[in-house]
Amino acid sequence: MDLHDHSRAGLEHAAGAERNSGLKVLKFGGTSVGSPEMIARVAELIAQAAATHRVVVVVSARAGVTNTLVAAYEALEAGTLDIEALLALLRQEHRALAAVLKDDPALRQGYMSVLEAELKRLHEALQAAQAQSDAAWRDEVLAAGERLMAPLLAATLKARGLSAFAQDATALLVTDRMHGAASVDLEASRVRVMSWFARLSPHSVPVVTGFIGATPEGRTTTLGRGGSDYSAAVLAALLKASVLERWTDVDGLYTEDPRKNPQAEHYDTLVLEEAWAWNQAGRLGMHRKALDPLVAAGIPVHIRSTLAPERPGTWLIPAQPPQALAV
């Protein structure tokens, strides 16, 4: 198994410890937060989980936003980007999503302030990139999608009475300097994550930005397409969670895409290590590194549908307890 040498110590630490049976890591992709109604649905799912477990939430940007930012950066390099038009578009989209807070004017107004602050931050990054276009500034631009979404989901949870807050992953996940496809240094990240988690109230619900981390010097990095899965897997491994719940728009794994072939067969369970091999071969559509820390730490994955939470989904079950795994 091709696990990264620089992360070996962190993986061994996670693998050698007992799992925290009271903790779940919940990851929600962009389609799960694509509308006010979907954000409200996600908040309900999180509230249900928080009633019985400690939870850490990882969230992606709204579906389509990262693509918009990628196209914007390409236009910036070509000298054709209308920065004000981009900011207006993102403002309009996220103001519309904030309708989920229509019954709590104070929280809605609070989010609007955060929205404007993040758009200002994006504007400054785009201006800096105009002066010096490089991969680091590109990552700063692409990080805006998650930084706009995590505070909105946290506010929605607060409206439900949960002690939620948004957490930028740049303070937690230390990566290498491979901007655009960074790898997480698990040992360095473990120190930060464990210290951070120890300070939290048992009742708090952190909503962590997926997809991003930071170099040791603090420059924002992105983890590559599908990087929110990788973010969630790292946090689940380092916190020794009982399970990583991966919420998406499909009820688990199938032999084929059920949206294209209604006759596709559903997998109720798979061996995690077998799923890892499938993912390495590109068959699962997940980030190539997403299952690495989970295999090493022996943590199961439950893939579930935000649209049909009553359905069983697919379990990825470790073949061996983590103490027996060789990294």
N, C-alpha and C positions, 0 to 999 in steps of 0.2 A: 504494500500500500504506500502510495507516494504522499506522505505527510511531510510538511516543511520542517527542516532541521531547526530553524530558528524558533519554532514553536514547540519543540519537543518537550521542554521542561514543563510548560504550561499544560500540555496534554497529559503528561504523566501525573501531574498533580490532580487534574480533574478525574482521571481514570482511577486513581488510587483512593479516592474518598467516597464515602457513602453518599447516595443521592439524597437531596432534600425533598422528602415526600410531600411537604406542605407548599411547594413552590411550582408554579407553572409559568412558562414563557409562552406568550401568545403573539403570533406574528400575523399581521393583516396586510395583504397586498393592495395595489392601487385600485383594482376593481371593487374591493370591499369598502372603499371610502370614496366612491365616485359620485355620490349624490348626498344631499342632506338626509334622505331616507335611509341610505345605506350606512351613513355614519351613525345614525340613531340605532340602527340594528346592531352595528358593531359595539356600541356602548352598552346595549342590553346584554350581549354575549359576554363582555368583559365584566359587567356587574354580576352576572350569574356565576362566573368563575371566582370573582373576588369574595363571594359569599361563603366559599368553602376553602379557598386557598389564598396564599400570597401570590400575586401576579406581577409579572413584568411584561409590558406590552412593547412590541416593536412594530412600527408602522412605516409603510412606503409613502411616496408622493401619490397624489391622486393620479389615476390612470391618464396617461397622455401628457402629463406635465413635464416629465423628464425628456420625452421626445421633443416637446416644445423648446426646452432649454438647450438640448443638443443642436437643434436647428438654428436657434438664436446664436449660439456660439459660432457655428459655421458661417452664418451671415455676418457676424461681427468680424471674423477673419477676412471675409470677402469684401468688407467695407460697405455692406448693404443693410445692416441692422438698424431698425428704428427702435431705439431703446425705450422711448416713452410709450410706443405702441405695445411693446412687450410687457412693460410694467402695467399698463392699463388692462391688458388681457388677463394677466395673472390676478390683478386686483378684482376684476369683474368675476372671474371664476371662483375665487375664494370668498368673496362677499356673498355670492350665491350659495356656496356650501355652508356659510355661516347662518343660513336660514334655520339650520338645526337648533340654533340658540335663540330662536324668536321668542320663546317664553321666558327668557332670562336676559333682559336688556343690559344688565351690568356685565355679565359674562360676555355677551356679544360685543359690547363696546370695548371690553378689555382685549378681546381677540382682534378687533379692528386696529387697536394700537400696536399689537404685536405684528399684524399683517403689514402695516405701514413701515415698522422698523425693519422687518425682513426685506421688504421691497427696497428700502433705502440701502440696506447692506448689499443686495443684489446689484443695484445701480452702481454702487462704488466698485464692486468686483468687475462689472462690465467695463467701467471707465479705466480701471487699472489694466484690464486685459487688452484694451485698445492701445494702451501705451506700451505694454510688454506682454504679448500673447505667448503663453506657455501652458503646459499641462496642469500646473498648480492652480493657475487662475481658472482654467476650464473646470476643474473639480470644485472650486469655490462657487462657480456659477451653477453647476449641476446639483449641488447640495441644497439649493433653494427649495426644491419641491418638498423634501422631507421636513425642512425647517418651517415651511408654511403649514404642513399638515399636522405635525405632532402637537403644536399648541391648540389647534382646533379640536382634535380628538380629546385632549386633556380637558379643555373647557367643557366639552359635552359630557364627560364623565363627572366633572365637578357639578354640573347642573343636575346630575342624578344623585348627588350627595356623597360621591366618592372623593377621597383625598388624593386627587390626581395632579400631576404636574408634568410638563414637557422636559425631556432631558436630551440635550445635544450629545450625540455619541462621540464627538471629537474629544470630550473630556474623559471618555471611558476606553475606547478602542485605539490602541497604539498600533500603527501600521508601518510598513516599509515606505520607501519614497517612490514606489511604482505608481505614479498618479494615473488614474483611469482604471487600474486593475490591481489595487493594493492588496497585500496579504497582511493579516493580523498577526502581530507578535503576541502570542497567547500569554507568555510569562509576564511581559511588561503590562499587558492589559489586565491580567489577573490581579496584580497589586492594586491597580486603580479601581477595578470593578468590585473587589471584595471590600476595600475601604469605603467606597461609595455606598454599597448595599448595607454595610454595618451601621451606617449613620441614618438609614431610613427608618421611619416608623413602620411597625408591622402592618399598619393599615393603609400605608401609602401605595399609590398605583402609579409608578413611573411610566411615561409614554416616551420611548426612546426612538430617536430618528434612525431608521434603517439606512443601509447603503453607504454610510459615510464613517470615516474615522479620521485620524490625524497622525502626522509624522511625529517623532519625538520632539521636534522643534515647534509643533503646534500647527503646521500647515494642513488644511483640510485635504483629505484624500477621498476618492470614491473606490468602491470595491468591485466595480464592474457590473454589467447587466445582471439583474436578479440578486444584487448584493444584499438586499434586506434579508433574504434567507440566510446568507452567510453571517450577517450581524446577529440574527436571532440564535443561530446555532452556537456561535461563540459565547454569547451570554448564557445560554442554557447550559453549556459545558462548564463554564467557569463558575456559575452559581450552583452547579450540581442539581439542576431542576429535575423534578420527577418526570416531566414530559415537555416536549416542544409541540405546541399546537400550531399547525400551519393552516391558516384560514384563507381560502381562495374562492373562486366562482365555480369550481367543479368538485363534486362529491368524491374526493379521493383519487386513486389511480386506476386507470383502465388499460386494457390491452391496446386500445386506440383512443383517439380523441372522441368522446361520446357526442360532442357537438357536431361532429362530421359524420360519425357512423353510429346510429342508434343501437346497432347490434353489438357494440363493443362490450366486452365483459369486464366487470368490476372486480378489483382485488380487495378482499376484506383485510388480509394481512400479508405482509412480506417480511422476510428477514432483512434487517437493516443493512447488514453487510452486502447482501445481494443487491439491495436497492442502491447502495453506494457504487457497486460495479456498473449497474445500469446507468447511474447518473454520470459516471466517468465516460461512458460510451455515448452520452448525450440523449439518452432515452427518456429522462424524466423532465427535462425542460427546467431544471433547477440550476443554480449557480454550481459550477464544478467543485467548489470547495465546501459547499453548504453542509454536506454530511460528514466531512472529515472529523471535526471535533466531536460530533455526536457518536460516531463509531468508536472513537478512542475513549470516550467517557461512558459508553454503554447507555446512552439516553434514548428512549423511544421517541418516535415522531408520530403524531396523529394528524393526518391531513383531512380537513373538514371543509364543508361548504358554508360560506356565510349566507347563501341564498336558501340552503336547506339544512339548517343545523340539527334537525331531528334525524337526519340520515346518518348511518354509521361511519362513513368515511373509510379511510384506509390507515391501518396501523403498520408502522415499520418497527419491528421488535428486534432488539439485539439478540444475537445467537448466544452470546456469552456474557456473564456479569463483567462489569468494568475491571474488577481486580485481576481477571484472567487475561485481559487483552494485552498483547504486546504492541507497543507503538512502533 
